[in-house]
Amino acid sequence: MPPSITPLDQSKDDHDDLVFLDEHPASTAAPGTRGAWRVMIIDDDEDVHSTTTFALGNLDMQHRPLEFVHAYSASQARDMLKVEHEIAVILLDVVMEQDDAGLHLVRYIRETLKLADVRIILRTGQPGYAPEIDAIRDFDINDYKTKSELTRIKLFTTVTAAIRSYEQIRKINDSRRGLSQIVHASTELMTLHGVHNFATGVLTQAAELLGQVPNGVLCVQECPEAGCKELHVMASAGDYRHLLNQPLLPTDDVRVHEAMEAALVQRRNIYGPDHVVLFFAGKASRDFVAWMTIKRTLTEMEERLLEVFCSNVAVGLDNVELVSHLHNAAFYDQLSKLPNRTRLVEILDATLAGPGRDDATLSLVDLDHFAETNDALGHQFGDLLLLAVAGRLQSHLGQQLTVARIGGDIFCVLGDSAQVNPAMILALFQTPFSIDGQDVQLSATLGLVRLGEHDGSGADALKDADIALKRAKSQQRAGHFYFSRSMGVEIRERVRMMHALRTAFGQNQLFVVYQPQIDLVTRRPVGAEALLRWQTPDGKFISPDRFIPIAEYSGIIIDLGEWVMRTACRELVALRDAGHDNFMMSINVSQVQFRHPYFLDMLRNALEDTKAPPEFVELEITESMAMEEPDMLIKMLGQIKQTGVSIAIDDFGTGFSSLSYLQRLQIDRLKIDRAFVTEITGSARGSSIAEMVIQLGRNLGLAVIAEGVEDERQAGILQNLGCPLAQGFLFARPMTAEALKGWLSNDALAASA
């Protein structure tokens, strides 16, 4: 549907106050209508054709009507353009048969058909397929609009501007010199990088167009709608060279200032007997204006040339400034103005390829506990502190070094190893930082890489420094660590294992086995512990001691742990259906899994979905888990107990449990670690720890089970000490679910016999 017409009294940025002659769909002019501007619409959407003709069909432009030519694909347009003549404007869709069909058609029009006069307005409903900056830079188009921004007025304005440009170009076709100069000027300008260079080039090319020496000033006016009237000098030449990079004030030259303000208000070029003021319409309330002194009055042809020149340059000025802003945003930290991570990687790559590689060192500088300072004193205070750190690193380490900021509180120092010295860098933090009259003492931890020992890219060097930093932080704060090849091998092996584990989980290489738990008096099974195993396609088993830490580190343990829980619960139900009613299923829970915010929901859902009786489900947590964040654990265990599930502390005796704290935990069973079971037969006092755990369990009213029982002597001692339950190779090795059912059935038969 065509966009609605904005009422005359409505104030909007679009200013859609045009009164249309007829609200009915407009009919296109008959083919070959004399004096009509011919507008070709190339779009695979018929609605775009009808909406465009509806919006423009009854309007005159430059005192002439419009005649529309329609093509519904890029290939159809190619055929039509071979025979169609006098096309003034092409409204061209980017995405048709292919994502970039419109861009390829632009090249065909300009390079194959040699149609230089026609004005091409690129339109897209999917701007990501052809970013505006790239399209304007790489293709000979005259405007680029998204379909959503083309209201009737904007469409009318855009096409009118294009037709004006076309009319002017046609009128000055006789002046090949002027056209050649405009093309030359545009080409020269597009090769210039940076706002200042481009703006200076505009003054130079405009002067050459008039056969004059550059003598003038080009300014940008920011936010005029917000009442800001300050003109900032972007380029200057001749008598005005001293004004560069400063505000242009009336006191500098009142005549120049007033003439430029008049051009901005009237939004057009102004021509005087000894000067010309050029207006370049910008976007986002940022217009550009140039003053140039001239030695003679301009001819009508020269004025027209300047109009065309300004029309072409306006887009370039706007976009080169945008590119400059994007460059700064992409490569420099906005707070400290130091190089950011992206720029640092470029510098690292250049250093690694240069002669100074062997003597260079890269150091990450991580501010210790900065987050706490930031939270306590506020982000504004934190920003000032970061600026102070940046300033001290720059001023005290020498100008030859590169100082960058690659993260919130992480800086980088790159340069000669003698200067990128841990002692020198850490010494900078011995003196407090004075922020708003307040002294703040900071420390830092360093991770360093000697580039002479590094084989990879700049990005790899940064990763290696980060590995060294993590190692330094794990050992001590306010210290440092150099990266070594062995650390890289260790990390790469961990990453390889992590990817392999993800693949194995998805391909069902992981499975659950069950180790029976035995009553030491009756030697009858009373339960089983569910254990996770990994067998690779070539038949090799990977130890849980290797892959469980990787699963926890990567977060895979969350999905993996939930799957084990559900699998074990389903097996419990299957065993009960087979007649093993009084049977307990023990399931290990990792610390990462236990801390997950949805762990309780996972447990409840597993119990509900599998119909497993919670009174026969036991969760095992390690003693180290039990001693971390006691208040949180007590609350969590209370919520778990409400489900009916029991709790056991695994590996008991390996940690340093507080007995008073242990009494507050809602646990049901203690599990003697296999190391203490092994010691039972090792010395005269070997059973002392196991005996203490058994006695502690008895005093606290907790059940006790020993793991890792491998011979009858160990079993006999534990039974004599009063330990009621045990598990280990003496009784049964871990087995699959099917094997467990058979083992239990054989045990039942043996008991009945």
C-alpha positions in Angstrom: 0.0 0.0 0.0 1.3 3.5 -0.7 2.4 5.5 2.3 -0.2 7.9 3.7 0.1 11.7 3.0 1.3 13.6 6.1 -1.2 16.4 6.9 0.0 19.9 6.3 -0.2 20.9 10.0 1.6 17.9 11.3 5.2 18.5 12.3 7.5 15.7 11.3 11.0 15.1 10.3 9.8 13.9 6.9 7.9 17.2 6.2 5.4 15.3 4.0 3.3 18.4 3.2 2.9 17.9 -0.5 -0.7 18.1 -1.7 -1.4 15.5 -4.3 -3.6 16.3 -7.2 -5.5 13.1 -7.2 -5.8 10.4 -4.6 -6.7 7.8 -7.2 -4.0 5.5 -8.8 -2.2 7.5 -11.4 -2.0 6.4 -14.9 1.3 6.5 -16.6 2.0 8.7 -19.6 1.6 7.1 -23.0 4.8 5.7 -24.5 6.7 8.3 -26.3 4.9 11.3 -24.7 6.7 14.3 -26.0 8.6 16.2 -23.3 8.1 13.7 -20.5 10.8 12.6 -18.2 11.3 8.8 -18.6 11.6 7.0 -15.3 12.4 3.2 -15.4 11.3 1.1 -12.5 13.2 -2.2 -12.1 11.8 -4.3 -9.3 10.4 -7.9 -9.0 7.6 -6.7 -6.7 4.5 -5.5 -8.7 3.4 -3.5 -5.6 6.5 -1.4 -5.8 5.7 -0.5 -9.4 2.1 0.5 -8.6 3.0 2.3 -5.4 5.7 4.3 -7.2 3.4 5.3 -10.2 0.6 6.1 -7.7 3.0 8.5 -5.8 4.6 10.2 -8.8 2.3 9.7 -11.8 0.2 13.0 -11.5 3.2 15.2 -10.6 5.2 17.5 -12.9 8.9 17.8 -12.4 10.8 20.6 -13.8 7.6 21.6 -15.6 7.3 18.2 -17.4 5.3 15.1 -16.7 6.7 11.6 -16.0 6.6 8.6 -18.3 7.2 5.2 -16.6 8.9 2.2 -18.1 8.6 -1.1 -16.2 10.9 -4.0 -15.9 10.3 -6.9 -13.4 13.7 -8.5 -13.4 17.3 -7.6 -14.0 17.4 -9.7 -17.1 14.3 -8.1 -18.5 15.8 -4.7 -17.8 19.0 -5.6 -19.7 17.0 -6.4 -22.8 14.8 -3.3 -22.6 17.8 -0.9 -22.0 19.3 -2.0 -25.3 16.4 -0.4 -27.1 14.9 2.2 -24.7 16.3 5.7 -25.1 16.3 8.9 -23.1 15.8 7.2 -19.7 16.4 9.9 -17.1 16.1 8.0 -13.9 16.3 4.3 -12.9 14.7 3.2 -9.7 16.5 -0.1 -9.1 15.9 -2.8 -6.6 19.1 -4.5 -5.2 17.7 -8.0 -4.6 15.9 -9.7 -7.5 16.9 -13.0 -9.2 20.0 -13.0 -6.9 20.9 -11.1 -3.8 23.1 -8.7 -5.8 21.3 -8.7 -9.1 20.7 -4.9 -8.9 24.4 -4.2 -8.3 25.5 -6.3 -11.3 22.9 -4.5 -13.4 24.5 -1.1 -12.4 27.8 -2.4 -13.8 26.1 -3.5 -17.0 24.4 -0.1 -17.4 27.6 1.9 -16.8 30.3 -0.3 -18.3 28.6 -2.3 -21.1 25.8 0.0 -22.3 28.0 3.1 -21.5 25.0 5.0 -20.1 26.7 7.6 -18.1 23.9 10.2 -18.0 21.0 8.2 -16.5 20.6 8.7 -12.7 20.5 5.4 -10.8 18.7 5.3 -7.4 19.3 2.1 -5.6 16.4 0.9 -3.5 16.4 -2.1 -1.1 14.2 -3.7 1.4 17.1 -5.7 2.7 20.0 -3.3 3.4 22.3 -6.0 4.7 22.8 -7.4 1.2 24.5 -4.3 0.0 25.8 -2.0 2.8 25.4 1.6 1.9 29.0 2.6 2.2 30.2 -0.3 0.1 27.6 0.2 -2.6 28.2 4.0 -3.0 32.0 3.4 -3.0 32.1 0.5 -5.4 29.2 1.2 -7.8 28.4 4.2 -9.9 25.0 5.0 -8.3 23.5 8.4 -7.5 21.5 7.6 -4.3 20.8 4.7 -2.1 17.6 4.4 -0.1 15.8 1.7 1.9 12.3 1.2 0.8 11.0 1.8 4.3 12.4 5.4 4.3 10.9 6.4 0.9 7.7 8.2 1.9 5.9 10.0 -0.9 7.7 13.2 -0.2 11.1 11.6 0.1 10.4 9.6 -3.1 9.4 12.8 -4.9 12.4 14.7 -3.5 14.8 11.9 -4.4 13.5 11.6 -8.0 13.3 15.3 -8.5 16.9 15.7 -7.4 17.9 12.9 -9.8 15.9 14.5 -12.7 17.5 17.9 -12.0 20.9 16.3 -12.1 20.0 14.5 -15.3 18.6 17.7 -16.9 21.7 19.6 -15.9 24.0 16.9 -17.3 22.1 16.8 -20.5 22.3 20.5 -20.9 26.0 20.6 -20.4 26.8 17.7 -22.6 28.2 20.1 -25.1 30.8 21.0 -22.5 32.9 17.9 -22.4 35.6 19.7 -20.5 33.2 20.3 -17.6 31.9 16.8 -17.5 35.4 15.4 -17.7 36.5 17.5 -14.9 33.6 16.4 -12.7 34.4 12.8 -13.4 38.0 13.4 -12.7 37.2 15.3 -9.5 34.9 12.5 -8.3 37.5 9.9 -9.0 40.3 11.9 -7.3 38.1 12.5 -4.3 37.2 8.8 -3.9 40.9 7.9 -3.6 41.3 10.2 -0.6 41.0 8.7 2.9 39.9 10.5 6.0 37.6 13.4 6.5 40.3 16.1 6.3 41.8 14.8 3.1 38.4 14.5 1.4 37.3 18.0 2.5 40.6 19.5 1.3 40.1 17.6 -2.0 36.7 19.2 -2.4 38.2 22.7 -2.2 40.9 21.7 -4.7 38.6 20.1 -7.2 36.1 22.9 -7.1 38.8 25.4 -7.8 40.2 23.4 -10.7 36.6 23.1 -12.1 36.6 27.0 -12.3 40.3 27.3 -13.4 41.2 29.0 -10.1 43.7 28.6 -7.3 42.1 27.1 -4.1 41.3 29.9 -1.7 38.6 29.2 0.8 37.2 27.2 3.7 34.9 24.1 4.1 32.9 23.8 7.3 30.4 21.4 8.8 27.4 22.6 10.8 26.2 20.1 13.5 22.7 19.8 15.0 21.2 23.0 13.6 17.7 21.8 14.7 18.9 21.7 18.3 20.0 25.3 18.1 23.7 24.7 17.5 24.9 27.1 14.9 28.6 26.6 15.3 30.6 26.1 12.1 33.6 23.8 12.4 36.4 24.2 9.8 37.2 20.8 8.2 39.5 22.1 5.4 41.0 25.4 4.4 43.3 26.8 1.7 45.0 30.0 0.7 44.2 33.0 2.8 42.1 30.9 5.2 44.6 28.2 6.0 45.0 29.4 9.6 41.4 28.5 10.4 41.8 24.8 10.1 40.3 22.5 12.8 38.7 25.2 14.8 35.3 26.9 15.0 34.6 29.6 12.4 33.5 32.6 14.3 31.9 35.9 13.0 35.0 37.7 14.4 37.2 35.7 12.0 35.4 37.1 8.9 31.9 38.4 9.3 31.2 38.4 5.6 32.2 34.8 5.2 30.3 33.7 8.2 27.1 35.4 7.2 27.3 34.1 3.6 27.8 30.5 4.8 24.9 30.8 7.2 22.7 32.1 4.4 23.5 29.2 2.2 22.7 26.8 5.1 19.4 28.5 5.7 18.4 28.6 2.0 20.0 25.1 1.4 21.5 26.1 -1.9 24.6 27.5 -3.5 25.0 31.3 -3.5 27.0 33.1 -6.2 28.6 36.5 -5.8 30.8 38.6 -8.0 33.9 37.7 -6.1 32.9 34.6 -4.2 30.8 31.4 -4.3 29.2 29.6 -1.4 28.6 25.9 -2.0 26.0 23.9 -0.1 26.3 20.2 0.5 23.3 18.5 2.1 24.2 16.0 4.7 22.4 13.5 6.9 21.6 13.4 10.6 21.4 17.2 10.8 24.9 17.7 9.6 25.2 19.9 6.5 28.4 21.1 4.9 29.2 24.5 3.3 32.2 25.9 1.5 33.3 29.5 0.8 35.6 30.2 -2.1 36.9 33.5 -3.3 36.9 33.9 -7.1 38.5 36.4 -9.5 35.6 36.8 -11.8 31.8 36.3 -12.1 30.9 32.7 -13.0 29.1 31.8 -16.2 25.8 30.0 -16.2 27.5 26.9 -17.4 30.0 27.0 -14.5 27.2 27.5 -12.0 25.5 24.4 -13.5 28.8 22.5 -13.3 29.1 23.4 -9.6 25.5 22.3 -9.0 26.3 18.9 -10.4 29.6 18.8 -8.5 27.9 19.6 -5.2 25.2 17.0 -5.8 27.9 14.3 -6.3 30.2 15.5 -3.5 27.4 15.7 -0.9 27.1 11.9 -0.8 30.8 11.5 -0.6 31.3 14.1 2.2 28.6 12.5 4.2 29.9 9.0 3.8 33.5 9.7 4.2 32.8 11.3 7.5 30.7 8.2 8.5 33.5 5.9 7.4 35.9 8.0 9.5 33.7 7.7 12.5 33.2 4.0 11.9 37.0 3.5 11.6 37.6 5.2 14.9 34.8 3.1 16.5 36.2 -0.1 15.0 39.8 0.4 15.8 40.0 2.7 18.9 38.6 2.5 22.4 36.0 5.2 22.8 36.9 6.0 26.4 40.7 6.1 26.4 41.2 6.6 22.6 43.8 3.9 22.8 43.9 1.1 20.2 41.3 -1.5 20.8 41.6 -5.3 20.4 41.1 -5.2 16.6 43.7 -2.5 16.1 46.1 -4.3 18.5 45.9 -7.5 16.4 46.9 -5.5 13.3 49.9 -4.0 15.2 50.8 -7.5 16.4 50.7 -8.9 12.9 52.9 -6.2 11.7 55.4 -6.7 14.6 55.5 -10.4 14.0 56.3 -9.8 10.3 58.9 -7.2 11.1 62.5 -7.1 12.2 61.7 -6.3 15.8 59.9 -9.6 16.4 62.6 -11.4 18.3 63.0 -8.6 20.9 59.3 -7.9 21.4 57.1 -8.9 24.3 53.3 -8.6 24.6 51.8 -8.2 28.1 48.2 -8.2 29.2 47.6 -6.0 32.2 44.5 -7.0 34.2 43.4 -4.7 37.0 42.7 -6.7 40.1 39.3 -6.4 41.7 38.4 -3.4 39.4 34.7 -4.5 39.2 34.3 -4.1 43.0 35.8 -0.6 42.8 33.5 0.3 39.9 30.4 -1.0 41.7 31.3 0.7 45.0 32.3 4.1 43.6 30.2 4.3 40.4 30.9 3.9 36.7 31.9 7.5 36.2 34.5 7.2 38.9 35.6 3.9 37.3 36.0 5.6 33.9 38.2 8.3 35.4 40.3 5.5 37.1 40.7 3.7 33.7 41.8 6.9 32.1 44.3 7.5 34.9 45.7 4.0 34.4 45.9 4.5 30.6 47.7 7.8 31.1 50.3 6.3 33.5 51.0 3.3 31.2 51.6 5.7 28.3 53.6 8.3 30.1 55.9 6.0 32.1 56.7 3.2 29.7 58.1 5.2 26.9 56.8 6.4 23.5 58.1 3.5 21.6 55.6 1.1 23.2 52.1 0.4 22.1 49.5 0.7 24.9 46.0 -0.6 24.1 42.8 -1.3 25.9 41.2 -4.5 24.9 38.6 -5.0 27.5 36.8 -3.4 30.4 39.7 -3.5 32.8 42.4 -5.1 30.6 45.1 -3.1 29.0 47.9 -4.3 26.7 51.5 -3.3 26.4 53.6 -4.2 23.4 57.2 -3.4 22.6 60.8 -4.2 23.4 61.2 -6.8 26.1 63.5 -4.6 28.1 60.6 -2.1 28.6 57.8 -4.6 28.7 59.2 -5.9 31.9 56.9 -7.3 34.6 58.7 -5.6 37.5 58.6 -2.2 35.7 54.9 -2.5 34.9 53.8 -3.8 38.3 55.9 -1.0 39.9 53.6 1.6 38.3 50.8 0.4 40.5 52.6 0.9 43.8 51.7 4.6 43.8 48.0 5.2 44.4 45.8 6.9 41.7 44.3 10.2 42.7 40.7 10.4 41.4 38.5 13.4 42.4 40.7 14.0 45.4 40.5 10.4 46.5 43.5 8.0 46.5 42.8 4.6 45.0 45.3 1.8 45.4 45.3 -0.7 42.5 47.2 -3.8 41.7 47.5 -5.7 38.4 48.1 -9.2 37.2 50.1 -9.8 34.0 50.1 -12.5 31.3 53.1 -12.2 28.9 54.2 -13.7 25.6 57.7 -13.4 24.1 56.9 -12.9 20.4 60.3 -14.4 19.4 59.0 -17.7 20.7 55.6 -17.4 19.1 54.7 -19.1 15.8 51.2 -18.0 15.1 49.3 -14.8 14.2 48.7 -11.7 16.2 45.3 -13.0 17.3 47.0 -16.2 18.4 49.6 -14.2 20.4 46.8 -12.4 22.2 45.1 -15.8 23.0 48.4 -17.1 24.4 48.8 -14.0 26.6 45.3 -14.5 27.9 46.2 -18.1 28.8 49.2 -16.9 30.7 47.1 -14.3 32.4 44.6 -16.9 33.6 47.4 -19.0 34.9 48.8 -16.0 36.8 45.4 -15.2 38.3 45.0 -18.8 39.4 48.3 -18.7 41.3 48.2 -15.2 42.8 47.0 -11.8 42.2 49.5 -8.9 41.6 51.8 -11.4 39.9 52.8 -12.4 36.4 53.2 -15.5 34.2 54.9 -16.0 30.8 53.3 -18.2 28.2 55.0 -21.5 27.4 54.5 -24.0 24.7 53.4 -26.7 27.2 50.6 -24.4 28.3 49.5 -24.1 24.7 49.5 -27.9 24.3 47.4 -28.3 27.4 44.8 -25.7 26.3 44.6 -27.1 22.8 44.1 -30.6 24.2 41.3 -29.3 26.5 39.6 -27.6 23.5 40.0 -30.8 21.4 38.5 -32.9 24.2 35.7 -30.4 24.6 34.7 -30.6 20.9 35.1 -34.4 21.0 32.8 -34.6 24.1 30.1 -32.6 22.4 30.3 -34.8 19.4 30.3 -38.0 21.5 27.2 -36.8 23.5 25.3 -36.1 20.2 26.3 -39.5 18.7 25.4 -41.6 21.8 29.0 -42.6 22.6 28.3 -41.8 26.3 26.3 -44.3 28.4 25.5 -45.0 32.0 26.7 -48.0 34.0 25.6 -49.1 37.5 27.8 -50.4 40.4 25.8 -52.3 43.0 25.8 -51.3 46.7 25.8 -54.2 49.1 24.7 -54.9 52.7 27.9 -56.1 54.4 25.9 -58.4 56.8 23.6 -60.1 54.3 25.7 -59.5 51.2 22.5 -58.6 49.4 22.3 -55.7 46.9 20.4 -52.7 48.3 21.1 -50.2 45.5 23.4 -49.0 42.8 25.4 -45.9 41.9 24.9 -44.6 38.3 28.2 -43.8 36.7 28.9 -42.1 33.3 31.2 -43.7 30.8 32.6 -42.7 27.4 33.7 -45.2 24.7 35.0 -43.9 21.4 34.1 -45.5 18.1 37.5 -47.4 18.1 36.6 -49.1 21.3 38.8 -47.0 23.7 37.4 -45.8 27.0 38.1 -42.3 28.2 38.4 -41.9 31.9 35.8 -39.8 33.7 38.7 -38.1 35.5 39.6 -36.6 32.1 36.2 -35.7 30.6 34.1 -34.7 33.6 36.3 -31.6 34.3 36.1 -30.7 30.7 32.3 -31.1 30.8 32.1 -28.8 33.8 34.5 -26.2 32.3 32.5 -26.0 29.1 29.0 -26.2 30.6 28.2 -29.4 28.8 27.7 -31.0 32.2 24.3 -29.3 32.5 22.7 -31.2 29.6 24.9 -34.3 30.3 23.9 -34.4 34.0 20.2 -34.0 33.3 20.4 -36.9 30.8 22.2 -39.1 33.4 19.6 -38.3 36.0 16.7 -39.2 33.7 18.4 -42.3 32.5 19.1 -43.5 36.0 15.5 -42.7 37.1 14.1 -44.7 34.2 16.3 -47.7 35.1 15.1 -47.5 38.7 11.5 -47.7 37.5 12.4 -50.6 35.2 14.1 -52.5 38.2 11.0 -51.9 40.3 8.8 -53.3 37.6 11.1 -56.4 37.6 10.4 -56.9 41.3 13.3 -55.1 42.9 11.2 -52.8 45.1 13.5 -51.9 47.9 16.4 -50.6 45.7 18.1 -47.2 46.0 19.5 -45.4 42.9 22.4 -43.0 43.7 23.2 -40.2 41.1 26.3 -38.0 41.2 25.7 -34.2 40.8 28.6 -31.9 39.8 29.2 -28.5 41.4 28.4 -26.8 38.1 25.2 -28.7 37.7 24.2 -28.1 41.3 24.6 -24.3 41.0 22.5 -24.1 37.8 19.5 -21.9 38.5 17.1 -24.5 37.0 18.6 -27.6 38.7 15.6 -28.0 41.0 13.3 -27.8 38.0 15.4 -30.4 36.2 15.2 -32.8 39.2 11.4 -32.3 39.6 10.8 -32.8 35.9 12.9 -36.0 35.8 11.0 -37.5 38.7 7.7 -36.5 37.3 8.4 -37.6 33.7 9.9 -41.0 34.6 7.6 -41.7 37.6 10.6 -42.6 39.7 9.8 -42.8 43.5 11.8 -40.0 45.0 12.3 -41.9 48.3 14.5 -44.4 46.4 16.6 -41.7 44.6 19.7 -40.3 46.2 21.9 -37.4 45.0 25.6 -37.5 45.8 27.5 -34.3 46.3 31.2 -34.0 47.1 32.4 -32.8 50.5 34.1 -29.7 48.9 30.8 -28.7 47.4 29.2 -29.1 50.8 31.7 -26.6 52.4 31.3 -23.9 49.7 28.7 -21.1 50.3 27.1 -22.9 53.3 24.0 -20.7 53.5 23.2 -21.2 49.8 23.7 -25.0 50.2 21.5 -25.3 53.3 18.7 -23.6 51.4 19.2 -25.7 48.3 19.3 -29.0 50.2 16.1 -28.0 52.0 14.4 -27.5 48.7 15.7 -30.8 47.4 14.6 -32.7 50.5 11.0 -31.4 49.9 11.0 -33.5 46.7 11.5 -36.6 48.8 15.0 -37.3 47.4 17.8 -38.1 49.9 21.3 -36.6 50.0 24.7 -38.3 50.4 28.1 -36.6 50.8 30.6 -38.4 48.5 34.4 -38.7 49.2 33.8 -37.9 52.8 37.0 -37.3 54.8 39.0 -35.8 51.9 37.9 -32.2 52.8 37.8 -30.2 55.9 34.2 -30.3 57.0 33.2 -28.3 60.0 31.3 -30.7 62.3 29.0 -27.9 63.6 28.2 -27.0 60.0 27.7 -30.7 59.1 24.9 -30.9 61.7 23.0 -28.1 59.9 23.0 -29.9 56.5 19.9 -32.0 55.7 21.9 -35.0 54.5 21.2 -38.7 54.9 24.4 -40.6 54.2 28.2 -40.3 54.4 30.3 -42.1 51.9 33.8 -43.1 53.0 36.3 -42.3 50.2 38.1 -45.2 48.6 41.5 -43.8 49.7 40.7 -44.5 53.4 39.3 -47.9 52.5 42.6 -48.8 50.9 44.5 -47.6 54.0 42.5 -50.0 56.3 44.9 -52.8 55.6 48.0 -50.7 55.0 49.2 -50.0 58.6 48.3 -50.4 62.2 46.4 -47.1 62.3 45.1 -47.4 58.7 41.5 -47.8 59.8 41.4 -44.8 62.1 39.8 -42.3 59.6 37.3 -44.9 58.4 36.4 -45.6 62.0 36.0 -41.9 62.8 33.6 -41.5 59.8 31.5 -44.5 60.8 31.3 -43.3 64.4 30.5 -39.7 63.2 27.6 -41.1 61.1 26.3 -43.1 64.0 26.4 -40.1 66.3 24.6 -37.9 63.7 22.1 -40.5 62.8 23.4 -40.8 59.3 23.9 -43.9 57.1 27.4 -44.8 56.1 28.7 -46.6 52.9 32.3 -47.3 52.0 33.4 -47.3 48.3 36.3 -49.0 46.6 36.2 -52.3 48.6 38.4 -54.7 46.7 39.0 -57.7 49.0 37.4 -59.7 51.8 39.8 -58.4 54.5 38.7 -54.8 53.8 35.1 -55.9 53.9 35.6 -57.7 57.2 37.3 -54.8 58.9 34.6 -52.4 57.8 31.9 -54.7 59.0 33.6 -55.1 62.4 33.9 -51.3 62.6 30.1 -51.1 62.2 29.9 -49.9 58.5 26.6 -51.3 57.2 27.1 -50.8 53.4 29.8 -51.0 50.8 30.5 -51.1 47.1 33.5 -52.1 45.1 35.1 -54.7 42.8 34.9 -57.3 45.5 31.1 -57.4 45.0 30.6 -56.2 41.4 32.1 -54.0 38.8 30.0 -51.2 37.2 27.7 -52.8 34.6 25.2 -51.9 31.9 21.5 -51.7 32.7 20.8 -55.1 31.1 23.7 -56.7 32.9 22.5 -55.2 36.2 19.0 -56.8 35.7 20.6 -60.2 35.0 23.0 -59.8 38.0 20.2 -59.0 40.3 18.1 -61.9 39.0 20.9 -64.3 39.6 21.4 -62.9 43.0 17.8 -63.4 43.8 17.9 -67.0 42.6 21.0 -67.7 44.7 19.3 -66.3 47.8 16.2 -68.4 47.2 18.3 -71.5 46.8 
